[in-house]
Amino acid sequence: MSEQKFKSGFVSIIGRPNVGKSTFLNRVIGQKIAIMSDKPQTTRNKIQGVYTDNDSQVIFIDTPGIHKPKHKLGDFMMKVAQNTLREVDLVLFMMNVEQGFGRGDEFIIERLKETNTPVFLVMNKIDQIHPDELFPLIEQYKELYDFKEIIPISALEGNNVDTLLEQVKRYVPEGPQYYPADQVTDHPERFIISELIREKALHLTREEIPHSIAVAIEAIERREGGNAVYVSATVVVERSSQKGIIIGKQGQMLKEIGKRARVDIENLLGSKVFLELWVKVQKDWRNRSTHLRDFGFRADEY
C-alpha cells in the first residue's frame, strides 16, 4: 500500500466586510490570531493562519473585506485583497446568509472571474436563519459563478467547519510542510499583540472608530530573573476628540481596554503580562504613507 502523500497549500478567505472571516480563521486554528469585531473593515493586513494535521498543512490568508476605498489606507486594503487571489491554490468566498446577496458580492464575483483559481462559496451564519431560506440563496449565487463547492457553515458555532476543511484538503496540492506543526501564524508576536489591543478598543468604543485607530508597540521585554513580560504600546487616533473617547472619564476606558487586552496577551505568551498604554493624536494618519508604513501597512510588499 503506497504511503499517503503530504498536501499543503495557500487558501485565501475573501468576502464583504463583516461576514465572519476572522471568526472562521480563529475557529479553524483553535486560538485567536485574527481580531474580531462587529464593525466592518477590522482586518487590515493579510493574516496568515496555519492549520496542520497528520497529512496536510493549509495556510489561510484572511484578507481585508473588499469594499470601495475612501482613502489611501482603503486603497492599500483593496490591493491586498485582490493580489491575494493570484497567489493562492484555493479561494474561499464567504458570504453572510443573514445579509443575503449584496452589491459588494457582485463586485467580488467580477474580480473572481479574472482568476483561474478554484473558488468555494462558503455560506456563513447558517445558525441565524431557517434552512428553507438557504436554497434560494444558493441558486442565486450559482447563477452568477461556477463555484467548485458550496458549503454552508456557522463559524461561530462550528457547524460544518470540519466538512469544509476536508474539502479544502482535497483541493490543495501535494507539497512540503512550510511551518512547524505547532506554529499557528506567520505574524510576529508584536503584530498580534497590537491587534489584540486594537480589538479591545474597537469593542469598547462605539463612536467614530474602526479605521481611526492604530496601535504601535513601543517595547516588549522579559525582565531579567522574572517570568513577567512588560509591554508598552501607543494607541494612535486622528483627532483630539477621539483621544478623549479612548482615555475615557478619569482614564477608565483606557484602563478597561488594557485590562481586557492583557488577558488575551497572557494567553498568547503563556506568562504574566504588565501592559502600559498611551494615547497619541496623529492627524490624518490614514492618508499619509509614512504613517501607514510605521503601522505595518507596507504597500511595496504586495
BAFI-3210 file (N, C-alpha, C; in Angstrom, 3 decimals, decimal comma, padded with zeros to 6 digits):
// residues 302
n [1|2|3|4|5|6|7|8|9|10|11|12|13|14|15|16|17|18|19|20|21|22|23|24|25|26|27|28|29|30|31|32|33|34|35|36|37|38|39|40|41|42|43|44|45|46|47|48|49|50|51|52|53|54|55|56|57|58|59|60|61|62|63|64|65|66|67|68|69|70|71|72|73|74|75|76|77|78|79|80|81|82|83|84|85|86|87|88|89|90|91|92|93|94|95|96|97|98|99|100|101|102|103|104|105|106|107|108|109|110|111|112|113|114|115|116|117|118|119|120|121|122|123|124|125|126|127|128|129|130|131|132|133|134|135|136|137|138|139|140|141|142|143|144|145|146|147|148|149|150|151|152|153|154|155|156|157|158|159|160|161|162|163|164|165|166|167|168|169|170|171|172|173|174|175|176|177|178|179|180|181|182|183|184|185|186|187|188|189|190|191|192|193|194|195|196|197|198|199|200|201|202|203|204|205|206|207|208|209|210|211|212|213|214|215|216|217|218|219|220|221|222|223|224|225|226|227|228|229|230|231|232|233|234|235|236|237|238|239|240|241|242|243|244|245|246|247|248|249|250|251|252|253|254|255|256|257|258|259|260|261|262|263|264|265|266|267|268|269|270|271|272|273|274|275|276|277|278|279|280|281|282|283|284|285|286|287|288|289|290|291|292|293|294|295|296|297|298|299|300|301|302]
n.u [000,849|000,643|002,319|000,578|000,601|001,917|000,022|-000,111|-000,920|-001,991|-004,649|-007,055|-009,239|-011,974|-014,342|-017,234|-016,992|-017,195|-018,365|-017,609|-015,063|-012,689|-013,579|-014,030|-011,392|-010,106|-011,556|-010,809|-008,036|-007,917|-007,172|-007,008|-005,998|-006,704|-008,309|-011,566|-014,553|-017,679|-017,711|-017,340|-014,552|-012,364|-010,054|-006,868|-004,302|-002,815|-003,661|-002,065|-002,985|-002,082|-002,914|-002,401|-002,327|-001,985|-001,582|-001,544|-001,026|-002,454|-002,367|-003,991|-005,187|-006,408|-008,100|-008,450|-011,836|-013,539|-014,202|-015,405|-012,791|-011,937|-009,816|-006,190|-005,398|-007,585|-007,282|-004,928|-005,788|-007,605|-005,932|-004,360|-006,284|-007,139|-004,747|-004,082|-005,701|-004,414|-002,278|-002,755|-003,833|-006,459|-009,618|-011,714|-014,785|-016,578|-019,828|-022,480|-025,281|-027,390|-027,314|-027,648|-027,571|-025,495|-024,483|-021,779|-020,998|-021,419|-019,447|-017,171|-017,454|-017,089|-014,364|-013,433|-013,912|-011,786|-009,731|-008,079|-008,115|-009,491|-012,711|-014,532|-017,853|-018,636|-021,086|-021,865|-022,967|-025,266|-026,661|-028,292|-030,518|-033,571|-033,466|-034,906|-034,623|-032,185|-031,879|-032,925|-031,000|-028,634|-029,151|-029,256|-026,585|-025,289|-026,078|-024,533|-021,839|-019,508|-019,041|-016,712|-017,332|-020,111|-020,627|-022,423|-021,962|-021,493|-019,401|-019,104|-020,490|-019,362|-020,535|-020,389|-017,814|-015,682|-016,307|-015,965|-013,206|-012,220|-012,915|-011,379|-008,816|-008,844|-008,511|-006,068|-002,655|-000,129|002,627|005,306|005,796|005,422|005,636|006,531|004,758|003,533|003,218|001,078|000,675|002,163|002,764|004,636|004,854|004,650|003,018|000,579|-000,027|-000,438|-002,732|-004,551|-004,864|-005,975|-008,376|-009,779|-010,125|-011,799|-014,064|-014,923|-015,284|-017,723|-018,070|-016,540|-014,961|-013,580|-011,289|-009,879|-008,151|-004,928|-002,388|000,689|003,422|005,628|007,531|008,545|009,449|011,137|011,635|014,677|015,313|012,691|009,304|007,595|006,245|006,820|004,895|004,724|002,627|001,266|-001,775|-002,988|-004,735|-006,803|-007,917|-008,297|-010,682|-011,229|-009,167|-009,964|-012,202|-011,042|-009,412|-011,293|-013,538|-011,811|-009,765|-010,834|-011,751|-009,426|-008,117|-009,817|-009,626|-006,942|-007,000|-008,640|-007,227|-004,847|-005,465|-005,849|-003,300|-001,704|-002,605|-001,659|001,154|001,696|002,483|002,744|001,646|002,544|000,974|001,305|-000,368|-000,580|-001,936|-002,056|-002,327|-002,307|-002,736|-004,799|-003,576|-004,210|-004,053|-001,427|001,531|003,932|003,109|001,421|003,294|004,745|002,892|002,832|001,670|002,660|002,808|004,538|005,101|003,189]
n.v [-001,192|002,160|004,949|007,665|010,800|013,936|016,934|020,375|023,873|027,205|029,199|031,575|033,704|035,439|038,191|040,298|043,086|042,105|039,495|037,320|036,255|036,369|035,169|032,586|031,845|031,900|029,861|027,579|027,481|027,301|029,050|032,514|034,477|036,341|039,487|040,099|041,818|043,553|045,577|046,763|046,129|045,470|043,920|044,581|043,979|041,160|038,277|035,422|032,220|029,086|025,834|022,597|019,111|015,488|014,745|017,025|020,552|023,644|026,934|029,662|032,727|035,617|038,169|041,817|043,001|043,296|046,355|049,616|051,853|054,669|056,206|056,430|054,273|052,615|052,064|050,604|048,366|047,234|046,519|044,566|042,547|041,895|041,174|038,885|036,890|035,912|034,556|032,171|028,689|028,077|029,695|030,895|032,141|034,016|034,535|036,212|034,723|035,918|038,578|038,225|038,440|040,994|044,212|044,403|041,729|041,200|042,789|041,461|038,938|039,633|040,217|037,668|036,340|037,049|035,438|032,205|030,556|027,954|028,281|028,243|028,647|029,867|029,740|031,564|031,765|030,180|029,360|031,406|031,602|030,150|026,846|026,627|029,089|029,071|027,719|029,270|031,288|029,888|029,111|031,620|032,542|030,504|030,947|033,080|032,416|029,762|027,868|025,682|024,217|024,416|025,395|025,461|026,982|027,507|029,621|030,612|028,789|026,462|024,658|022,380|023,106|021,303|019,668|021,491|021,916|019,372|019,308|021,434|020,380|018,442|019,908|021,256|021,107|018,414|018,854|020,506|020,648|023,717|025,162|024,659|022,120|023,095|025,774|028,518|030,867|033,178|035,656|037,969|038,037|040,653|041,975|040,582|041,165|043,948|043,926|042,642|044,532|046,594|045,401|045,331|048,052|048,685|047,159|048,383|051,106|053,025|055,100|056,732|054,927|052,406|052,642|054,754|054,127|053,036|050,812|051,066|049,180|049,849|048,684|045,369|043,375|040,876|040,882|040,568|037,621|037,228|035,970|037,581|039,553|042,708|045,060|047,842|050,135|052,292|053,818|055,083|057,847|059,941|062,402|064,897|064,680|061,969|060,929|061,650|059,991|057,421|057,507|058,092|058,837|059,979|058,266|055,732|054,241|053,631|052,114|049,893|048,878|048,113|046,183|044,132|043,480|042,556|040,036|038,428|038,700|037,504|034,874|034,376|034,624|032,996|033,738|035,936|039,279|042,694|045,540|048,599|051,416|054,119|057,124|058,761|061,547|061,593|063,467|062,731|060,271|058,092|058,833|059,295|058,217|057,701|057,347|055,132|053,208|053,114|051,842|049,329|048,887|048,041|048,829|048,186|045,556|044,072]
n.w [000,000|-000,931|000,526|001,998|000,426|001,549|001,819|000,937|000,997|-000,047|001,023|000,351|002,158|001,271|001,049|001,621|003,964|007,410|007,334|008,753|008,474|010,054|012,396|011,468|010,764|013,282|014,516|013,026|013,404|016,118|018,079|019,076|016,491|014,696|014,772|016,069|015,430|015,578|013,894|010,549|008,283|009,957|009,753|008,538|007,464|005,680|007,293|008,275|008,949|010,218|009,608|010,680|010,247|010,481|007,783|006,208|005,510|005,772|004,764|005,721|004,462|005,634|004,293|004,028|004,200|001,124|-000,347|-001,400|-001,773|000,372|001,118|001,332|002,954|002,591|-000,165|-000,089|001,403|-000,375|-002,518|-001,315|-000,818|-003,441|-004,788|-003,443|-004,472|-006,715|-005,739|-004,496|-003,847|-003,611|-003,285|-000,754|-000,873|001,169|002,411|004,185|005,328|006,611|005,769|003,056|-000,581|-001,955|-003,364|-003,038|-003,162|-005,832|-006,971|-006,000|-007,206|-009,883|-009,772|-009,204|-011,559|-013,063|-012,394|-012,422|-010,314|-008,277|-006,682|-003,659|-002,470|000,592|002,882|005,454|008,938|009,235|011,422|012,049|010,422|008,964|007,582|005,131|003,954|002,846|000,376|-001,910|-001,881|-002,445|-005,090|-006,311|-006,127|-007,526|-010,125|-010,846|-010,732|-011,304|-008,880|-007,266|-004,996|-002,746|000,433|003,351|006,536|010,130|011,473|014,022|015,714|014,872|013,170|010,508|009,825|009,902|007,728|005,646|005,907|005,198|002,489|001,545|001,913|-000,034|-002,319|-002,170|-003,331|-003,503|-001,331|000,540|004,168|005,291|007,656|011,154|013,017|015,336|014,940|014,538|013,179|010,813|011,579|013,532|017,160|018,110|016,233|016,551|019,222|019,046|017,480|019,169|021,193|019,698|018,964|021,423|021,890|019,753|020,384|022,728|022,283|020,786|019,095|016,688|015,222|013,404|011,455|012,460|014,437|015,336|016,503|018,009|018,961|021,469|023,132|024,020|026,551|028,424|031,719|033,489|035,338|036,015|035,364|034,085|031,377|029,989|028,361|026,306|024,753|022,184|021,527|018,608|017,370|015,207|015,881|018,482|019,886|019,622|021,103|023,658|023,901|023,866|026,158|028,151|030,943|033,689|032,931|032,727|030,467|028,956|030,821|031,017|028,396|028,426|030,484|029,426|027,090|028,144|029,228|026,907|025,771|027,697|027,425|024,869|025,134|027,253|029,801|032,697|032,231|032,101|031,145|029,547|028,480|026,144|024,693|021,584|019,353|015,881|013,307|010,529|009,797|008,199|005,557|005,047|003,779|005,180|007,838|007,490|006,812|009,213|010,858|009,858|007,344|004,494|001,364|-000,697|-000,428|-001,676]
ca.u [000,000|001,512|002,225|-000,194|001,443|001,583|-000,535|-000,023|-001,284|-002,405|-006,083|-007,468|-010,626|-012,391|-015,763|-017,566|-016,655|-018,078|-019,118|-017,180|-013,809|-011,753|-014,178|-013,750|-009,961|-009,825|-012,185|-010,013|-006,700|-008,101|-006,875|-007,254|-004,887|-007,279|-009,206|-012,971|-015,336|-018,892|-017,555|-016,735|-013,172|-011,493|-008,787|-006,181|-003,216|-003,083|-003,373|-001,868|-003,192|-001,538|-003,610|-001,589|-002,673|-001,006|-001,292|-001,663|-000,856|-003,171|-002,060|-005,142|-004,910|-007,638|-007,851|-009,403|-013,111|-013,486|-015,141|-014,957|-011,855|-012,219|-008,566|-005,008|-005,446|-008,591|-006,656|-003,971|-006,542|-008,174|-004,836|-004,002|-007,330|-007,184|-003,496|-004,074|-006,402|-003,490|-001,144|-003,193|-004,288|-007,911|-010,245|-012,991|-015,581|-017,522|-020,928|-023,280|-026,637|-028,321|-027,305|-028,065|-026,746|-025,359|-023,693|-020,382|-020,777|-021,349|-018,118|-016,193|-017,604|-016,425|-012,915|-013,161|-013,943|-010,491|-008,712|-008,332|-008,044|-010,786|-013,399|-015,659|-018,764|-018,848|-022,269|-021,671|-024,021|-026,495|-027,397|-029,147|-031,698|-034,263|-032,877|-035,639|-034,172|-030,855|-031,880|-032,995|-029,708|-027,676|-029,482|-028,895|-025,124|-024,892|-026,321|-023,543|-020,466|-019,394|-018,257|-016,312|-018,122|-020,908|-020,673|-022,985|-021,322|-021,549|-018,045|-019,225|-020,915|-018,531|-021,298|-019,925|-016,457|-014,838|-016,628|-015,292|-011,760|-011,952|-012,991|-010,202|-007,660|-008,929|-008,138|-004,681|-001,756|000,930|003,665|006,063|005,291|006,115|005,830|006,485|003,382|002,934|003,145|-000,283|000,629|003,499|002,950|005,369|004,033|004,448|001,852|-000,648|-000,308|-001,035|-004,087|-005,401|-005,175|-006,885|-009,684|-010,480|-010,523|-012,963|-015,221|-015,368|-015,650|-018,750|-018,240|-016,005|-013,655|-012,518|-010,031|-009,198|-007,260|-003,809|-001,648|002,129|004,083|006,884|008,521|008,150|010,661|011,023|012,593|015,640|015,025|011,254|008,511|006,642|006,585|006,371|004,513|004,346|002,007|000,580|-002,971|-002,908|-006,019|-006,640|-008,417|-008,272|-011,954|-011,099|-008,266|-010,818|-013,062|-010,211|-008,976|-012,494|-013,641|-010,789|-008,903|-011,469|-011,849|-008,097|-007,848|-010,602|-009,008|-005,721|-007,349|-009,130|-006,153|-003,835|-005,905|-005,535|-001,840|-001,178|-002,900|-000,771|002,563|001,812|003,126|002,140|001,948|002,274|000,702|001,231|-000,946|-000,589|-002,765|-001,414|-003,047|-001,543|-003,801|-004,910|-002,537|-004,618|-003,718|-000,003|002,275|004,932|002,394|000,956|004,466|005,047|001,946|002,926|000,962|003,733|002,222|005,544|005,201|002,064]
ca.v [000,000|003,338|005,910|008,840|011,975|015,136|018,006|021,704|024,926|028,512|029,403|032,937|033,885|036,786|038,461|041,653|043,293|041,641|038,257|036,272|035,637|036,207|034,174|031,288|031,571|031,566|028,558|026,529|027,428|026,867|030,124|033,818|035,152|037,448|040,183|040,024|042,968|043,645|046,726|046,327|046,502|045,345|043,328|045,480|043,279|039,740|037,470|034,047|031,217|027,816|024,640|021,416|017,809|014,441|014,585|018,253|021,868|024,659|028,287|030,513|034,156|036,384|039,469|042,872|042,930|044,062|047,478|050,759|052,604|056,086|056,900|055,622|053,003|051,814|051,589|049,565|047,180|046,623|045,884|043,341|041,539|041,464|040,490|037,575|035,922|035,344|033,901|031,023|027,464|027,988|030,886|030,727|033,367|033,883|035,484|036,126|034,387|036,895|039,768|037,877|038,931|042,456|044,752|044,058|040,368|041,330|043,347|040,399|037,905|040,151|040,025|036,229|035,918|037,388|034,495|030,783|029,815|027,393|029,077|027,693|029,585|029,486|030,484|031,605|032,183|029,414|029,208|032,592|031,598|028,868|026,143|026,885|030,357|028,863|027,207|030,336|031,989|029,037|029,225|032,977|032,617|029,541|031,557|034,131|031,928|028,311|027,513|024,266|023,646|025,381|024,781|026,303|026,756|028,536|029,736|030,858|027,555|025,345|023,761|022,068|023,615|020,136|019,275|022,463|021,631|018,164|019,690|022,276|019,485|017,746|020,803|021,751|020,146|017,807|019,851|020,367|021,299|025,008|025,664|023,618|021,708|023,856|027,204|028,789|032,062|033,640|037,017|038,045|038,310|042,100|042,316|040,024|041,940|045,238|043,640|042,324|045,813|047,324|044,744|045,768|049,454|048,681|046,620|049,227|052,469|052,859|056,361|057,025|054,391|051,426|052,993|055,873|053,616|052,128|050,552|050,885|048,564|050,565|047,763|044,095|042,830|039,962|041,402|039,566|036,913|037,072|035,352|038,566|040,288|044,105|045,552|049,254|050,364|053,564|053,817|056,295|058,288|061,068|063,678|065,044|064,174|060,508|060,662|061,738|058,791|056,260|057,617|057,972|059,644|059,618|057,192|054,422|053,480|053,108|051,082|048,702|048,338|047,441|045,014|043,051|043,076|041,821|038,636|037,751|038,689|036,466|033,579|034,260|034,475|031,969|034,254|037,144|040,457|044,059|046,300|050,042|052,005|055,554|057,541|059,857|062,029|061,881|063,900|062,235|059,271|057,108|059,317|059,618|056,977|057,430|056,788|053,788|052,326|052,966|050,917|047,994|048,755|048,260|048,561|047,643|044,098|043,386]
ca.w [000,000|-001,038|001,620|001,610|000,222|002,333|000,986|001,547|000,057|000,452|000,803|000,692|002,582|000,873|001,235|002,064|005,367|008,482|007,053|009,680|008,021|011,174|013,302|010,838|010,879|014,686|014,779|012,385|014,001|017,506|019,020|018,483|015,808|013,934|015,676|015,697|015,861|014,782|012,992|009,296|007,942|011,125|009,336|007,613|006,795|005,454|008,483|007,860|009,977|009,736|010,116|010,373|010,847|010,129|006,355|005,419|006,121|004,997|005,225|005,416|004,417|005,870|003,674|004,393|003,482|-000,123|-000,301|-002,201|-000,923|000,584|001,421|000,977|003,688|001,874|-001,414|000,297|001,809|-001,581|-003,281|-000,582|-001,040|-004,846|-005,149|-002,795|-005,325|-007,703|-005,076|-003,681|-004,519|-003,486|-002,700|-000,062|-000,942|002,282|002,495|005,403|004,870|007,204|004,915|001,705|-001,691|-001,974|-004,468|-002,760|-003,659|-007,293|-007,217|-005,735|-008,236|-011,091|-009,554|-009,260|-012,972|-013,665|-011,912|-012,716|-009,050|-007,868|-005,653|-002,898|-001,825|001,993|003,327|006,913|009,879|008,970|012,680|012,216|009,538|008,769|006,429|003,879|003,360|002,273|-001,001|-002,921|-001,875|-003,164|-006,524|-006,746|-006,292|-008,561|-011,443|-011,112|-010,805|-011,237|-007,690|-007,207|-003,898|-001,974|001,766|004,424|007,835|011,164|012,026|015,452|016,393|014,407|012,298|009,150|009,575|009,609|006,339|004,785|005,974|004,404|001,070|001,275|001,815|-001,327|-003,418|-002,121|-003,990|-002,692|-001,107|001,789|005,376|005,282|009,023|012,192|013,316|016,439|014,618|014,052|012,340|010,414|012,065|014,793|018,343|018,209|015,413|017,147|020,438|018,641|017,005|020,328|021,852|018,796|019,060|022,637|021,687|018,850|021,116|023,838|021,856|019,755|018,366|015,371|015,136|013,211|010,791|013,114|015,486|015,063|017,740|017,813|020,117|021,734|023,727|024,635|027,158|029,572|032,703|033,971|036,576|036,280|034,315|033,550|030,161|030,021|027,030|026,253|023,439|021,986|020,686|017,789|016,789|014,282|016,402|019,949|020,434|019,706|022,229|024,848|023,947|024,218|027,559|028,966|032,170|034,693|032,410|032,907|029,211|028,627|031,831|030,644|027,169|028,869|031,301|028,551|026,175|028,915|029,351|025,633|025,560|028,599|026,783|023,704|025,534|028,286|031,016|033,267|031,406|032,567|029,925|029,718|027,263|025,950|023,552|020,861|018,166|014,656|012,395|009,156|009,540|007,184|004,219|004,969|003,520|006,228|008,996|007,137|006,935|010,647|011,478|009,250|006,057|003,519|000,048|-001,604|-000,262|-002,299]
c.u [000,887|001,242|001,472|000,720|000,957|001,086|-000,390|-000,378|-001,778|-003,849|-006,461|-008,934|-011,018|-013,893|-015,973|-017,125|-017,683|-018,918|-018,658|-015,872|-012,850|-012,264|-013,887|-012,285|-009,599|-010,386|-011,305|-008,665|-006,776|-007,625|-006,974|-005,994|-005,397|-008,284|-010,630|-013,694|-016,602|-018,853|-016,902|-015,285|-012,238|-010,107|-008,121|-005,084|-003,646|-002,702|-003,195|-002,012|-002,787|-002,260|-002,792|-002,201|-001,683|-000,636|-001,391|-001,319|-001,520|-002,859|-003,200|-004,731|-006,243|-007,410|-008,794|-010,689|-013,084|-014,588|-014,593|-014,057|-012,206|-010,953|-007,411|-004,988|-006,452|-008,036|-005,726|-004,702|-007,123|-007,111|-004,441|-004,997|-007,284|-005,922|-003,446|-004,699|-005,457|-002,407|-001,495|-003,641|-005,811|-008,432|-011,544|-013,707|-016,688|-018,593|-021,723|-024,733|-027,701|-028,446|-027,859|-027,130|-026,702|-024,497|-022,203|-020,035|-020,614|-019,939|-017,046|-016,252|-016,967|-014,911|-012,558|-013,118|-012,616|-009,388|-009,087|-008,312|-009,420|-011,387|-014,502|-016,549|-019,017|-019,967|-022,300|-022,930|-025,353|-027,306|-028,398|-030,404|-032,348|-033,669|-033,576|-035,181|-032,852|-030,890|-032,025|-031,679|-028,660|-027,897|-029,033|-027,388|-024,637|-025,061|-025,212|-022,127|-020,447|-018,470|-017,935|-017,104|-018,933|-021,155|-021,232|-022,324|-021,825|-020,167|-018,099|-019,538|-020,047|-019,246|-020,647|-018,505|-015,503|-015,048|-015,915|-013,785|-011,393|-011,961|-011,783|-008,982|-007,661|-008,361|-006,702|-003,744|-000,832|002,031|004,317|005,308|006,090|006,481|005,867|005,036|002,722|002,837|001,787|-000,393|002,037|003,741|003,726|004,442|003,701|003,185|000,561|-001,027|-000,961|-002,471|-005,039|-005,799|-006,190|-008,299|-010,463|-010,951|-011,752|-014,219|-015,815|-015,768|-016,601|-018,883|-017,759|-015,579|-013,333|-011,225|-009,253|-008,261|-006,140|-003,120|-000,192|002,727|005,437|007,952|007,847|009,422|010,355|012,080|013,419|015,188|013,550|010,535|007,588|007,182|005,994|006,097|004,123|003,814|001,316|-000,615|-002,992|-004,276|-005,771|-007,053|-008,399|-009,542|-011,913|-010,190|-009,059|-011,685|-012,255|-009,769|-010,161|-012,432|-012,671|-009,946|-009,516|-011,508|-010,502|-007,724|-008,549|-010,036|-007,773|-005,997|-007,776|-008,038|-005,124|-004,179|-005,530|-004,028|-001,193|-001,429|-001,950|000,652|002,780|002,548|002,417|002,580|001,618|002,142|000,530|000,732|-000,893|-001,499|-002,127|-002,268|-002,046|-002,562|-003,673|-003,893|-002,903|-004,278|-002,239|000,831|003,267|004,271|001,923|002,112|004,801|004,158|001,851|002,185|001,957|003,253|003,228|005,686|004,167|002,009]
c.v [001,245|004,321|007,152|010,060|013,152|016,226|019,343|022,765|026,165|028,773|030,811|032,949|035,309|036,950|039,902|041,838|042,637|040,412|037,091|035,595|035,375|035,178|032,765|030,900|031,160|030,198|027,424|026,356|027,010|027,872|031,454|034,378|036,313|038,158|040,151|041,244|042,976|044,887|046,245|046,800|046,499|044,856|044,210|044,789|041,857|038,982|036,038|033,118|029,864|026,659|023,419|020,185|016,772|014,395|015,870|019,490|022,894|026,024|029,187|031,982|034,886|037,796|040,531|042,698|043,826|045,118|048,608|051,644|054,087|056,887|055,954|054,278|052,068|051,240|050,429|048,260|046,453|045,898|044,565|042,233|041,001|040,708|039,077|036,504|035,213|034,472|032,554|029,838|027,364|029,271|030,468|032,070|033,231|034,956|035,206|035,899|035,316|038,136|039,465|038,479|040,450|042,910|044,461|042,669|040,368|041,789|042,264|039,326|038,346|039,984|038,542|035,718|036,191|036,408|033,064|029,924|029,230|028,157|028,255|028,859|029,067|030,370|030,459|032,089|031,464|029,184|030,353|032,580|030,205|028,188|026,423|028,157|030,198|028,537|028,288|031,110|031,209|029,169|030,573|033,083|031,682|030,109|032,533|033,601|030,410|027,909|026,025|023,530|024,775|024,754|025,765|025,961|027,772|028,578|029,888|029,577|026,350|024,384|023,625|022,554|022,457|019,654|020,188|022,190|020,414|018,474|020,531|021,387|018,693|018,597|021,317|020,679|019,435|018,837|019,665|020,944|022,596|025,490|024,495|023,342|022,543|025,361|027,521|030,063|032,453|035,077|037,020|038,409|039,792|042,526|041,827|040,798|043,273|045,043|043,340|043,601|046,590|046,735|045,245|047,214|049,542|048,199|047,642|050,638|052,376|054,090|056,270|055,774|053,636|051,895|054,067|055,425|052,781|051,900|050,293|050,300|049,241|049,612|046,491|043,535|041,926|040,399|040,268|038,935|036,697|036,417|036,345|039,251|041,696|044,560|047,019|049,528|051,721|053,363|055,154|056,599|059,531|062,416|063,693|064,497|062,651|060,119|060,668|060,502|057,582|056,308|057,459|058,818|059,104|058,400|055,808|053,579|052,844|051,958|049,768|048,045|047,523|046,151|043,835|042,543|042,211|040,338|037,854|037,646|037,639|035,075|033,319|033,917|033,393|032,445|035,522|038,361|041,743|044,926|047,777|050,653|053,524|055,879|058,771|060,249|062,228|062,190|063,248|061,140|058,296|057,532|059,654|058,342|056,661|056,818|055,363|052,803|052,065|051,926|049,582|047,818|049,049|047,855|047,917|046,122|043,361|043,648]
c.w [000,000|000,108|001,142|001,520|001,072|001,396|001,707|000,517|000,762|000,053|001,258|001,110|002,194|001,094|001,621|003,517|006,301|008,141|007,935|009,308|009,192|012,186|012,787|011,028|012,306|015,055|014,236|013,082|015,470|018,530|018,290|017,835|014,968|014,820|015,139|016,249|015,026|013,894|011,706|009,180|009,143|010,711|008,295|006,823|006,475|006,720|008,009|009,050|009,423|010,426|009,706|011,024|010,323|008,655|005,534|006,235|005,199|005,596|004,756|005,447|004,536|005,355|004,223|003,599|002,251|-000,120|-001,149|-001,343|-000,817|000,884|001,111|001,688|003,011|000,579|-001,130|000,612|000,601|-002,397|-002,636|-000,918|-002,468|-005,264|-004,593|-003,697|-006,289|-007,063|-004,455|-004,524|-004,543|-002,858|-002,004|-000,109|000,104|002,209|003,758|004,988|005,456|006,328|003,530|000,666|-001,685|-003,136|-004,293|-003,276|-005,179|-007,695|-007,060|-006,825|-009,557|-010,975|-009,706|-010,696|-013,679|-013,238|-012,292|-011,452|-008,712|-006,685|-004,996|-002,474|-000,411|002,540|004,859|007,651|009,629|010,241|012,873|011,340|009,499|007,534|005,093|003,176|002,606|000,777|-002,073|-003,027|-002,669|-004,668|-007,084|-007,033|-007,406|-009,964|-011,841|-011,303|-010,638|-010,078|-007,695|-006,131|-003,261|-000,607|002,791|005,757|008,864|011,800|013,534|016,220|016,009|013,471|010,919|008,840|009,240|008,176|005,361|004,744|005,129|002,911|000,663|001,049|000,502|-002,462|-003,351|-002,687|-002,998|-002,521|000,244|002,983|005,526|006,687|010,006|012,597|014,405|016,153|013,997|013,215|011,940|010,874|013,371|015,948|018,480|017,447|016,077|018,406|020,079|018,175|018,164|021,074|021,011|018,857|020,273|022,506|020,790|019,569|022,077|023,430|020,676|018,866|016,926|014,615|013,859|012,569|011,528|014,223|014,870|016,403|017,396|019,091|020,311|022,273|024,214|025,250|028,346|030,578|033,299|035,285|036,866|035,120|033,620|032,295|030,276|028,591|027,153|024,852|023,401|021,070|019,936|017,192|015,931|014,858|017,927|020,582|020,586|020,870|023,537|025,022|024,420|025,685|028,503|030,229|033,215|034,262|032,442|031,626|028,857|029,574|031,451|029,373|027,558|029,620|030,414|027,610|026,903|029,044|028,091|025,401|026,469|028,034|025,627|024,131|026,589|029,523|031,483|032,453|032,153|031,318|030,240|028,414|027,302|024,785|022,913|019,654|017,029|013,576|011,027|008,825|008,420|005,761|004,062|004,880|004,626|007,456|008,698|007,260|008,403|011,304|010,744|007,952|004,934|002,124|-000,897|-001,485|-001,097|-003,781]
res [m|s|e|q|k|f|k|s|g|f|v|s|i|i|g|r|p|n|v|g|k|s|t|f|l|n|r|v|i|g|q|k|i|a|i|m|s|d|k|p|q|t|t|r|n|k|i|q|g|v|y|t|d|n|d|s|q|v|i|f|i|d|t|p|g|i|h|k|p|k|h|k|l|g|d|f|m|m|k|v|a|q|n|t|l|r|e|v|d|l|v|l|f|m|m|n|v|e|q|g|f|g|r|g|d|e|f|i|i|e|r|l|k|e|t|n|t|p|v|f|l|v|m|n|k|i|d|q|i|h|p|d|e|l|f|p|l|i|e|q|y|k|e|l|y|d|f|k|e|i|i|p|i|s|a|l|e|g|n|n|v|d|t|l|l|e|q|v|k|r|y|v|p|e|g|p|q|y|y|p|a|d|q|v|t|d|h|p|e|r|f|i|i|s|e|l|i|r|e|k|a|l|h|l|t|r|e|e|i|p|h|s|i|a|v|a|i|e|a|i|e|r|r|e|g|g|n|a|v|y|v|s|a|t|v|v|v|e|r|s|s|q|k|g|i|i|i|g|k|q|g|q|m|l|k|e|i|g|k|r|a|r|v|d|i|e|n|l|l|g|s|k|v|f|l|e|l|w|v|k|v|q|k|d|w|r|n|r|s|t|h|l|r|d|f|g|f|r|a|d|e|y]
***
